[in-house]
């Protein structure tokens, strides 16, 4: 079986002691590609180092995380724009909106998101959206900015069926991760009712580990655990989920490496 983790911060310091071992186990578990969303200017070097050490397996994206939008966000975006004009990345992100941690820079978050949406449109690269406690607000901006070149993934989707349907209508994918395994995660009321052609798998490692690893460091090697849960909800075999979600991921990241 061949899986793709569409969202993992494998360059994180949380893997500093055993990154090579984690990637080895991940590959042994059938996960062949790890798509790495960037966070801020300071994470770029570590991310690109992972790409260098694990070419074809660790694949970088470029963007500014909403939780890292501060007073200097325009300077950070300037550095990132320079990078995307120098070389290819698999996507723009992770960007989006976050109303969970800190609302101080919410207006700046929206401004930064709109800038990165323009990059995604110009490059025709997918955009990876963080939408914690801000699903409706993020959907509203995507609806406003929608064009035929705008597509991507609503990462860590944990919304309602109505929100899922609107996201799919906009041509975006749902990134399904460890939350799908949580007792009160809510995805059991959503996944059986949507088109599985819009589902991709992700871990968001080192965060949001699936049951039975909840509360510990998450890892891309746990993708089959998430796939099993998605398969149970969609009444499909593990083989079918692996093929389906990998094809979906290839469709969204089709431009990279071409």
Helices and strands as residue ranges (DSSP letters): E 3-5, G 13-15, H 19-28, E 31-36, G 41-43, H 44-53, E 58-60, G 66-68, H 73-86, E 91-98, H 106-123, E 126-132, H 135-145, E 152-154, H 161-169, E 173-176, G 178-181, G 187-189, G 191-193, G 196-198, E 199-201, G 220-222, H 223-234, H 238-252
